[in-house]
């Protein structure tokens, strides 16, 4: 659906130096006649820098054909109800021969009897990412046949468009002139769809311990890295050392993925304007909702260093109404819930993050998008806990029942 406008496009006659520099880097996408979304995002040059490489990977260099890329995008933005992105990508789909009739079946989803072959596979993959953050074995195996980094491309496509959709919906970007939103048939379909049962149909590992997941990706042997892997680890600082985490050692098997993700992760973690407590709690609520015990374990250790207690984290797991949360902790957890369940920050929390800088709100959305994606990685790789690390504490186990959508 369309939302009220909260952020207007930039005035190209009065760009700040940082906006002007970013505009010049973007070529046609940074010009005054670019789409309303691009002109609106120019208000946030750090956000644009963060998503630049991931956008290139998703749109231009992935292991998937243009058709499958677009269908993955369309299913993602449909599930997250971003009418702007649906409209803009519909125009791109029509240009490459994907019809409105086919897009309707993408919106229907896996229950459609008309989706076949690779089209069905990619739609099912996106649904599995959305509902359980985990590709079923059959889906994982089928996608691997497209290329070495194909499974990563599915996850990066999903992570990128849920992030972009969250920004677009939260900003209230209106449709560009000449674009059509949801058709009457799609409006009726959206009103009739109930995803509750879909989430229950195939979820073999929801609520299970991390060691019950089948191991899919092993940690790379840092004594025997390829030249491209060595080059990449050299760029990664402490995260590229042999002492890095198990998840990082798994990711080095996918160099192109890491190249694409580097600016995204750097902004969300290293140069974010959010205070450490805020971004850690945003991270923890995200990985809790995605049921990534590995990331919960890792960031619990970091949280304790920042003075976040296990009682605070119990509140994070219980949600924004928990009595264990203080005022701004509640706001942080509530804003993440807005993004996870509605893909839009509500009026209640909009503007609350401006106190941390002009890109406070986009930095929050970046943290959310990054840790949805990293949760998907950890779950799909079946990354086990680090030595001497604790997973979910016993008092959290009962809360996992209502953890997913």
C-alpha positions in Angstrom: 0.0 0.0 0.0 0.9 3.7 -0.2 1.8 5.7 2.9 1.8 9.4 3.8 4.9 11.3 2.6 7.3 11.8 5.5 10.5 12.7 3.5 10.5 14.8 0.4 13.0 14.5 -2.5 16.1 16.7 -2.3 16.3 20.1 -3.9 19.1 19.6 -6.4 19.8 23.3 -6.4 20.7 23.2 -2.7 22.5 20.0 -2.2 25.0 19.7 0.7 28.6 18.9 -0.3 28.1 15.3 0.8 24.9 15.0 -1.2 26.5 16.6 -4.2 29.4 14.2 -4.0 27.1 11.2 -3.7 24.9 12.5 -6.6 27.9 12.7 -8.9 28.9 9.1 -8.0 25.5 7.8 -9.0 25.4 9.0 -12.6 21.9 9.1 -14.0 20.5 7.8 -10.7 21.7 10.9 -8.9 20.3 13.4 -11.4 17.4 15.7 -10.8 15.2 13.7 -13.2 15.9 10.4 -11.4 13.1 8.4 -9.7 11.4 9.9 -6.6 13.0 7.1 -4.6 16.5 8.0 -5.6 16.0 11.7 -5.1 14.5 11.0 -1.7 17.4 8.7 -0.7 19.8 11.5 -1.6 18.8 13.0 1.8 20.8 10.1 3.2 24.2 9.9 1.4 25.7 7.5 3.9 22.8 5.1 3.4 23.3 5.3 -0.4 27.0 4.5 -0.1 26.2 1.5 2.2 23.8 -0.1 -0.4 25.7 0.7 -3.5 27.7 -2.5 -4.0 24.9 -4.8 -2.8 22.6 -3.2 -5.3 25.2 -3.8 -8.1 25.5 -7.5 -7.1 21.7 -8.0 -6.9 20.9 -6.2 -10.1 23.9 -6.8 -12.4 26.3 -9.5 -11.4 24.4 -12.2 -9.6 24.4 -15.9 -10.6 20.7 -15.6 -11.7 19.1 -14.5 -15.0 17.4 -11.1 -15.2 14.0 -12.9 -15.1 14.8 -14.8 -11.9 16.3 -11.8 -10.3 13.1 -9.8 -11.0 10.8 -12.5 -9.8 12.7 -12.8 -6.5 12.5 -9.1 -6.1 8.8 -9.0 -6.9 8.0 -11.8 -4.4 10.0 -10.1 -1.7 8.4 -6.7 -2.2 4.9 -8.3 -2.4 5.4 -10.1 0.9 6.6 -6.8 2.5 3.8 -4.8 0.8 6.0 -2.2 -0.8 3.7 -0.9 -3.6 6.3 1.6 -4.8 8.9 -1.1 -5.5 6.3 -3.3 -7.0 5.3 -0.6 -9.4 8.8 0.4 -10.4 9.9 -3.2 -10.9 6.7 -4.1 -12.7 7.8 -1.7 -15.4 11.2 -3.4 -15.6 9.5 -6.8 -15.7 7.3 -5.8 -18.6 10.3 -4.6 -20.5 11.9 -8.1 -20.4 8.8 -10.0 -21.2 7.3 -10.9 -17.8 3.6 -10.3 -18.1 1.1 -9.0 -15.6 -0.5 -12.4 -15.6 2.8 -14.0 -14.5 3.3 -11.3 -11.9 -0.2 -12.0 -10.5 0.9 -15.7 -10.0 4.0 -14.4 -8.2 1.8 -12.5 -5.8 -0.4 -15.6 -5.3 2.8 -17.4 -4.3 3.6 -21.1 -4.0 -0.1 -22.0 -3.8 -0.4 -21.0 -7.5 -1.0 -23.9 -9.8 0.4 -21.9 -12.7 4.0 -21.3 -11.4 6.4 -23.8 -12.9 10.0 -24.7 -13.1 12.5 -22.1 -12.1 9.8 -19.5 -11.5 8.2 -21.7 -8.8 11.6 -22.5 -7.3 12.6 -18.8 -6.8 9.2 -17.9 -5.4 9.3 -20.8 -3.0 12.9 -19.8 -1.9 11.8 -16.2 -1.1 8.8 -17.5 0.9 11.1 -19.8 2.9 13.4 -16.9 3.6 10.4 -14.7 4.7 8.6 -17.3 6.9 11.4 -19.3 8.5 14.7 -17.7 7.3 15.8 -21.1 6.1 15.9 -22.7 2.7 14.7 -26.3 2.7 17.1 -28.9 1.6 15.5 -29.5 -1.8 15.5 -25.7 -2.4 19.1 -25.3 -1.3 20.3 -28.1 -3.6 18.3 -26.8 -6.6 19.5 -23.2 -6.2 23.2 -24.3 -5.9 23.0 -25.6 -9.5 22.8 -22.0 -10.8 26.3 -21.1 -9.6 28.7 -21.1 -6.7 27.2 -18.0 -5.1 23.6 -18.6 -6.1 22.3 -19.4 -2.6 24.0 -16.3 -1.4 22.4 -14.3 -4.2 18.9 -15.5 -3.1 19.7 -14.3 0.4 21.3 -11.0 -0.6 18.3 -10.3 -2.9 15.9 -10.9 -0.1 17.9 -8.9 2.4 18.4 -6.0 0.0 14.8 -5.6 -0.9 13.4 -5.9 2.6 15.8 -3.2 3.6 14.9 -0.9 0.6 11.2 -1.7 1.1 11.5 -0.7 4.8 13.0 2.6 3.9 10.6 3.3 1.0 7.5 2.5 3.1 8.8 4.4 6.1 9.5 7.5 4.0 6.2 7.3 2.2 7.7 7.7 -1.3 4.8 8.3 -3.7 4.6 6.6 -7.1 6.5 8.2 -10.0 4.5 9.7 -12.7 3.3 7.1 -15.2 3.7 4.1 -12.9 0.7 2.1 -11.8 0.4 0.6 -8.3 -1.5 -2.6 -7.4 -4.2 -3.5 -9.9 -7.7 -4.1 -8.7 -7.1 -7.8 -8.8 -3.9 -7.5 -6.7 -5.7 -5.3 -4.1 -8.4 -8.0 -3.8 -5.7 -10.7 -3.5 -3.9 -8.9 -0.8 -7.1 -8.5 1.2 -7.8 -12.2 0.9 -4.4 -13.6 1.6 -3.7 -15.2 5.1 0.0 -16.1 5.5 -0.6 -17.7 8.9 -1.1 -21.2 7.6 1.7 -20.8 5.0 4.2 -20.2 7.8 3.2 -23.5 9.4 3.3 -25.8 6.3 7.1 -26.3 6.0 9.1 -25.3 9.0 11.1 -28.4 9.9 13.7 -26.6 12.2 11.6 -23.9 13.9 12.3 -24.0 17.6 15.0 -26.7 17.4 18.5 -26.5 18.8 21.2 -25.2 16.6 23.0 -28.6 16.5 19.9 -30.2 15.0 20.4 -28.3 11.7 22.2 -30.2 8.9 25.7 -28.8 8.3 25.8 -27.2 4.8 28.9 -24.9 4.8 32.1 -25.6 6.6 34.5 -22.9 7.9 37.3 -22.2 5.4 40.8 -23.5 6.2 42.7 -20.3 6.7 46.0 -22.1 6.1 44.9 -23.0 2.6 43.0 -20.0 1.2 42.8 -19.3 -2.5 44.4 -16.1 -3.9 41.0 -14.4 -4.1 40.2 -15.4 -0.6 43.5 -14.1 0.7 43.0 -10.8 -1.1 39.5 -10.5 0.5 40.7 -11.3 4.0 43.4 -8.7 3.6 40.6 -6.1 3.2 38.7 -7.2 6.2 40.9 -6.1 9.0 40.3 -8.1 12.2 37.4 -9.9 10.6 39.8 -11.4 8.1 42.2 -12.9 10.6 42.3 -16.7 11.3 41.0 -15.9 14.8 37.7 -14.5 13.4 34.3 -16.0 14.1 33.0 -19.3 12.6 30.4 -17.4 10.6 33.1 -15.1 9.0 35.1 -18.2 8.2 32.1 -19.7 6.4 31.4 -16.5 4.5 34.9 -16.4 3.1 33.8 -19.3 0.9 31.8 -16.6 -1.0 34.1 -13.8 -1.9 31.8 -12.0 -4.3 29.1 -11.9 -1.5 31.6 -10.4 0.9 32.7 -7.8 -1.6 29.1 -6.7 -2.1 28.3 -6.7 1.6 31.4 -4.8 2.8 30.0 -1.2 2.7 26.6 -2.3 4.0 28.2 -4.1 7.0 30.7 -1.3 7.7 28.0 1.3 8.0 25.6 -0.8 10.0 28.4 -1.8 12.5 31.5 0.3 12.4 30.4 3.8 11.4 26.8 3.8 12.4 25.6 7.0 14.2 23.6 4.8 16.7 25.0 4.5 20.2 26.3 1.0 21.0 23.4 0.0 23.3 20.8 1.0 20.7 22.4 -0.8 17.7 23.1 -3.9 19.9 19.5 -4.1 21.1 18.2 -3.6 17.5 20.5 -6.4 16.4 19.4 -8.6 19.3 15.7 -8.1 18.6 16.3 -8.8 14.9 18.2 -12.1 15.5 15.7 -13.2 18.1 12.8 -12.8 15.6 14.9 -14.7 13.0 15.7 -17.4 15.6 19.5 -17.2 15.1 20.9 -18.7 18.2 24.4 -18.3 16.9 24.1 -14.5 16.5 22.2 -14.2 19.8 25.1 -15.9 21.5 27.7 -13.8 19.8 26.1 -10.5 20.5 25.0 -11.4 24.0 28.7 -11.3 24.9 29.1 -7.9 23.3 25.9 -6.6 25.0 27.2 -7.6 28.4 30.3 -5.5 27.8 28.1 -2.5 27.1 26.2 -3.0 30.4 23.2 -4.7 28.8 22.1 -7.4 31.3 20.5 -10.8 30.8 17.4 -9.3 32.3 17.4 -6.6 29.6 17.8 -9.3 27.0 14.8 -11.2 28.5 12.9 -8.0 27.8 14.2 -7.9 24.2 13.0 -11.5 23.7 9.6 -10.7 25.3 9.1 -7.7 23.0 8.2 -4.0 23.2 5.6 -4.5 25.9 8.0 -6.2 28.3 8.2 -4.7 31.8 12.0 -5.4 31.6 12.6 -2.7 29.0 13.3 0.9 29.8 11.9 3.7 27.7 14.3 3.9 24.8 15.1 0.2 24.9 11.3 -0.3 24.3 11.4 2.2 21.4 14.3 0.3 19.8 12.6 -3.1 20.1 9.3 -1.7 18.9 10.8 -0.1 15.9 12.5 -3.4 14.9 9.1 -5.1 15.3 7.5 -2.5 13.1 10.0 -3.4 10.3 9.7 -7.1 10.8 6.0 -7.4 11.0 4.8 -4.4 8.9 8.0 -3.3 6.9 7.4 0.3 8.0 8.3 2.3 11.1 5.1 3.5 12.7 4.2 7.0 13.8 4.9 6.0 17.4 8.6 5.5 16.7 9.2 7.7 13.6 11.5 10.6 14.5 12.8 9.0 17.7 16.2 8.2 16.2 16.8 11.7 14.8 18.6 12.6 18.0 21.5 10.4 17.0 22.1 12.3 13.7 20.5 13.0 10.3 20.8 9.3 9.3 19.7 7.8 12.6 16.5 6.3 11.1 18.3 4.8 8.1 21.1 3.4 10.3 18.4 1.6 12.3 17.0 0.1 9.1 20.5 -0.9 8.0 21.1 -2.8 11.3 17.8 -4.5 10.9 18.4 -5.5 7.3 22.0 -6.6 8.0 21.0 -8.9 10.8 18.1 -10.4 9.0 20.5 -11.4 6.3 23.2 -12.6 8.7 20.6 -14.6 10.6 19.7 -16.3 7.3 23.3 -17.1 6.7 23.9 -18.5 10.1 20.8 -20.6 10.0 21.3 -21.9 6.5 25.0 -22.6 7.0 24.1 -24.3 10.3 26.9 -22.4 12.0 27.4 -23.9 15.5 28.2 -21.9 18.7 31.7 -20.7 19.3 33.7 -22.6 22.0 32.8 -21.7 25.5 29.7 -19.7 24.3 26.2 -19.9 25.7 23.2 -20.1 23.4 19.7 -19.3 24.6 19.4 -19.2 28.3 16.7 -21.6 29.8 14.3 -18.8 30.6 14.2 -17.9 26.9 13.1 -21.3 25.5 9.4 -20.9 26.3 9.4 -17.6 24.4 10.5 -19.2 21.1 7.0 -20.5 20.4 5.8 -17.1 19.1 9.2 -16.0 17.7 8.4 -16.2 14.0 5.8 -14.5 11.9 
